[in-house]
Amino acid sequence: MPSLACLRAIKKDEWKYHFVLVKPASVHSDEDTAVSEAEKDISNAYQVKNIGGTDGEIAIKLKQIGYISVDNFNVVRKKSLLA
């Protein structure tokens, strides 16, 4: 499903996952399609900012199109999927 990872700076040039948003109503059979949808969604949400909107309005836009925050998320890296 489309997912958006939001990062937080912990040091100069060092980032940590802060929270993750997912769009559970949109399940895809392949990762590339899900990534493409997430990219389109975040780009559309940022259009709000281009017309003077706030970060809060971006969050509202993402919520309106179906994104929810995931508690206790675990980011899985491709290497960890290899046996």
N, C-alpha and C positions, 0 to 999 in steps of 0.2 A: 504494500500500500504506500501511497505517497507519504514521505516523512521529511520533516525539516528539523535539523539539529541546530540549536542556538548555543553559541559559544560565549564564554566569559574570559576576558584576559586575566591571567593570574601573575604573569611577569611579562616583561617586554618580549615580544615574539613567542609567547607561550600561552596556549589556550586550553581551556577545560570545558567539557560539555556542561552546560548550565541547565537546559531542559530540551525536551524533544516534543514536537507536535506531529501527530499522525492524522490521516484522513481515512478512518476505518470503513467508510461506506464505499470506498473506491479501491477494490482489491484487483491487482493485476497478476498475470501469470509469469511475468518477467520483470526483473529489476529495472531495465532500461526504460520501459514504459512508465513505471511508477516514478522514476526520477524525472522523466520528461514532464509528467503532470505536476509534480511538486515545483519544478523550475518555473513552469507557466503560472502556477498559482501564486508563488511568492512574487514573481514579476508583476502580475496583475494587482496584488495587494499593495505593492510599493507605488503604484500609480497614484494612490491616495496621498502619499508623501509629496509627489511631484506637483500636486495642486495645493500644497500648504497644509496637508494633514499631519497628524501626530503619530508617534509610534503606537499609542493606544488605539488609534483608528486603524492602523495596519493590523493589529491583533484582532480587532472586532471584525474586520474584513475576512481574515483567515477563519475565524470562528463561524462566520456566516456561510462560508463555503464548505464547512464540515470538519475543520481541524480541531483536535482536542489535545490537551497536554497529557503526556504519559508520566505516571508516577513510577519510581523505582525502575527506570529504563536501563537496559543493558545494550551498549553499542557493540554489535558483532562485526568484527573485521573479517574480510574475505580469507585471510590466512588461517584464522581459527576454524573456518569451515572445511579446510582441507584435512583429509585423514592421513 
